[in-house]
Amino acid sequence: MLNNKLSIIIHTCDKYSDLWEGQIKLLNENWSNRNIETFLVTDLNRNIIYDNIKILSAGQGKELSQRTSFALQFIKTEYVFITLDDYFLLRPVSSEKIERLINIMDKENIDYIRLFSDPNSFKKFKKYKKLYEISLNKNYEVNLYQGIWRKSFIEKTLKEPLNAWQYEVSLTGIARETNAKCVLSKGNEYKILDVVRKGKLLHKASKYINKHNLYHGTREIIQYKEEFRIFIYNYGKKILPHYLAKLIKKILIKRGHKFYSKID
């Protein structure tokens, strides 16, 4: 039974509380039979009640790594499904498919399975259908896209107070240092809509959440030119030779752009 093996953490903070209603509504609709303890992990305490959700408030000023550490006190299972507040669940989830991944993690001693193909991988993981090895040779190979984590691996990532961006960029290095076994699933077990970038609503997401009455906040919609710039930058990272991507990053840093990851 999944409830004995898996818990769910939705990372958030009070600044993103306008997304909670839509996030939770879609989760409860598309994974209604999950019977899994589900925690919304935030900083400030809010007097809100949601069906099938427990809100954990770590305290004002607590960074994401600190909020994670606080939440783990309440996790009784060996595995944790982690997602973010602005990743809205679009399709029904099969508990049987999630349980299959948990069973493989048990059998193969896997520490982390990412359920999103960014970064991608094409090296098959043994003979398992739609599972691929994560090489850990680049930044963000382990990231905060939706995924299943072994609790003991999460604990190894909580060395110091780090905000969301600092924490995410630290994860792959820690995975290398600890010889974590990391795998990518392309089984579409948890299909998401990415809703926010740079604190603003993406255009595709804005249309979807308004059409389905999932959002009642006042968050600004990102400008088209900014969204296009982000798309080009992310696409360029995937297709450009490594030396050229490093050169462009150096130029951008000289022009005042800030990056949490190192140039390498």
C-alpha positions in Angstrom: 0.0 0.0 0.0 1.3 3.4 -1.0 0.3 5.1 2.3 2.8 3.0 4.1 5.6 3.9 1.7 5.0 7.4 0.4 4.2 10.9 1.6 3.7 14.1 -0.5 5.3 17.5 0.1 4.2 20.5 -1.8 6.8 23.2 -1.4 5.5 26.8 -1.1 5.6 30.0 0.9 3.2 32.7 1.8 4.1 34.8 -1.2 2.6 32.1 -3.4 -0.5 31.4 -1.3 -2.6 32.7 -4.2 -1.7 29.4 -6.0 -2.8 27.0 -3.3 -6.5 26.8 -4.2 -5.8 25.8 -7.8 -2.9 23.5 -6.9 -4.9 21.6 -4.3 -8.1 21.5 -6.3 -6.4 19.8 -9.3 -4.4 17.4 -7.0 -7.6 16.3 -5.2 -9.5 15.9 -8.5 -6.7 14.1 -10.4 -5.4 11.9 -7.6 -8.5 11.6 -5.4 -7.8 8.0 -4.4 -4.2 8.6 -3.3 -4.7 7.9 0.4 -1.3 9.4 1.1 -0.4 11.9 3.7 -0.1 15.2 1.8 1.7 18.2 3.3 1.7 21.8 2.1 4.9 23.2 3.5 5.1 26.9 4.0 6.6 29.6 6.2 3.8 31.7 7.8 0.8 30.3 9.5 -2.5 30.7 7.7 -5.9 29.7 9.1 -7.0 27.8 6.0 -8.4 24.2 5.8 -8.2 22.1 2.7 -9.5 18.6 2.1 -6.9 15.9 2.3 -4.1 18.4 3.0 -2.1 19.2 6.1 -0.5 22.6 6.2 2.9 22.8 7.9 4.2 26.3 8.8 7.9 26.4 9.6 8.0 30.0 10.7 8.7 33.5 9.3 11.9 33.9 7.5 12.6 30.2 7.1 14.3 29.3 3.7 13.2 26.4 1.6 15.9 24.0 3.0 14.8 24.9 6.6 11.2 24.4 5.7 12.1 21.0 4.3 13.9 20.0 7.4 11.0 21.1 9.5 8.6 19.0 7.3 10.6 15.8 7.6 9.8 15.6 11.3 6.3 14.7 10.2 7.2 12.3 7.5 6.8 8.7 8.6 7.5 7.0 5.2 10.6 5.9 3.5 9.8 7.9 0.3 8.6 11.4 -0.4 6.9 12.7 -3.5 8.0 16.3 -3.9 6.4 19.0 -6.1 6.1 22.8 -6.1 3.1 25.0 -5.6 3.1 26.3 -9.2 3.2 22.8 -10.8 -0.5 22.2 -11.4 -1.5 18.6 -12.0 -3.2 18.2 -15.3 -4.1 14.5 -15.8 -5.3 11.7 -13.5 -2.6 9.9 -11.6 -2.5 6.1 -11.5 -1.5 5.0 -8.0 -0.4 1.7 -9.5 2.2 3.5 -11.7 3.5 5.4 -8.7 3.7 2.1 -6.8 5.6 0.5 -9.6 8.3 3.2 -9.3 8.4 2.7 -5.5 8.9 -1.0 -6.0 11.8 -0.4 -8.4 13.4 2.1 -6.0 13.2 -0.6 -3.4 14.7 -3.3 -5.6 17.4 -1.2 -7.2 18.2 1.0 -4.1 17.4 4.2 -6.1 17.5 7.5 -4.2 15.6 9.7 -6.6 13.3 9.4 -9.6 12.5 12.5 -11.5 9.2 12.5 -13.3 10.0 15.3 -15.7 12.4 15.2 -18.7 14.4 18.3 -18.0 17.3 17.7 -18.3 16.6 14.8 -20.6 18.4 11.4 -20.7 18.5 8.7 -23.3 20.6 6.0 -21.5 18.3 3.2 -20.5 18.2 2.2 -16.8 18.7 -1.5 -17.1 15.7 -3.1 -18.8 13.0 -1.1 -17.1 10.4 0.4 -19.5 10.6 4.2 -19.7 13.4 4.6 -17.1 16.7 6.2 -17.9 19.9 6.9 -16.0 20.7 10.4 -14.7 24.4 11.1 -15.3 24.9 13.8 -12.7 27.5 15.5 -14.9 25.7 18.8 -15.2 23.9 21.3 -13.0 20.2 20.7 -12.2 20.3 17.0 -13.0 18.6 16.6 -9.6 16.1 19.4 -9.3 12.7 20.4 -7.9 10.5 19.2 -10.7 8.1 16.6 -9.5 9.9 13.5 -8.3 10.1 10.7 -5.7 12.9 11.0 -3.2 14.2 8.6 -0.6 13.9 10.4 2.7 17.4 9.6 3.8 18.7 11.3 0.6 16.7 14.4 1.3 18.2 14.6 4.7 21.7 14.6 3.1 20.8 17.7 1.1 19.9 19.8 4.2 23.3 21.0 5.3 22.6 24.7 5.7 19.9 27.4 5.2 19.4 27.9 1.5 16.7 29.6 -0.5 14.9 27.8 -3.3 17.4 28.7 -6.0 20.5 28.0 -3.9 19.0 24.7 -2.7 18.1 23.5 -6.1 21.5 24.2 -7.6 23.2 22.4 -4.7 21.3 19.1 -5.2 23.3 17.6 -8.1 26.6 18.1 -6.4 25.4 16.5 -3.2 24.1 13.6 -5.3 27.5 13.1 -6.8 29.3 13.4 -3.4 27.0 10.8 -1.8 26.9 8.4 -4.8 23.2 8.7 -5.0 21.5 6.6 -7.6 19.2 8.8 -9.7 16.8 7.9 -12.4 14.5 9.7 -14.9 11.0 8.3 -15.7 9.4 9.2 -19.0 6.2 7.5 -18.1 4.1 10.7 -17.7 3.0 9.5 -14.2 2.5 13.1 -13.1 1.7 15.5 -15.9 2.0 19.2 -14.9 1.3 22.7 -16.1 4.1 25.1 -15.2 2.3 28.2 -13.9 4.8 30.8 -12.7 8.1 32.1 -13.9 10.0 35.0 -12.3 7.0 35.5 -10.0 4.6 36.1 -12.9 2.0 34.0 -14.6 3.0 32.4 -17.9 0.6 33.1 -20.7 -0.4 29.4 -21.4 -1.0 28.9 -17.7 -3.0 32.1 -17.3 -5.4 31.0 -20.0 -5.8 27.6 -18.6 -6.4 28.6 -14.9 -8.8 31.3 -15.9 -10.7 29.0 -18.2 -11.1 26.4 -15.5 -11.7 28.9 -12.7 -8.6 27.9 -10.8 -7.2 31.3 -9.9 -8.6 34.3 -8.1 -5.5 36.3 -7.2 -3.9 39.4 -8.6 -0.6 38.1 -9.8 0.8 39.9 -12.9 1.1 38.1 -16.2 4.7 38.0 -17.6 5.4 40.1 -20.7 5.7 38.2 -23.9 9.2 39.4 -24.6 10.4 38.3 -21.1 8.8 34.9 -21.6 10.4 34.5 -25.0 13.8 35.5 -23.6 13.5 32.8 -20.9 12.5 30.2 -23.5 15.4 31.1 -25.8 17.9 31.0 -22.9 16.6 27.6 -21.6 16.5 26.2 -25.2 20.0 27.4 -25.9 21.4 25.7 -22.8 20.1 22.4 -24.2 21.4 22.7 -27.8 24.6 24.8 -27.6 28.0 23.1 -27.1 29.1 23.3 -23.5 32.0 25.7 -24.2 29.7 28.1 -26.0 27.1 28.0 -23.3 29.8 28.8 -20.7 31.0 31.8 -22.8 27.5 33.2 -23.1 27.0 32.8 -19.3 30.3 34.7 -18.6 29.2 37.5 -20.9 25.8 37.7 -19.2 27.5 37.8 -15.7 29.7 40.7 -16.8 26.5 42.5 -17.9 25.0 42.2 -14.5 22.9 39.0 -14.7 22.9 36.8 -11.6 23.1 33.0 -11.7 22.9 30.6 -8.7 24.8 27.9 -10.6 28.5 28.1 -11.3 29.8 28.7 -14.8 30.9 25.0 -15.1 
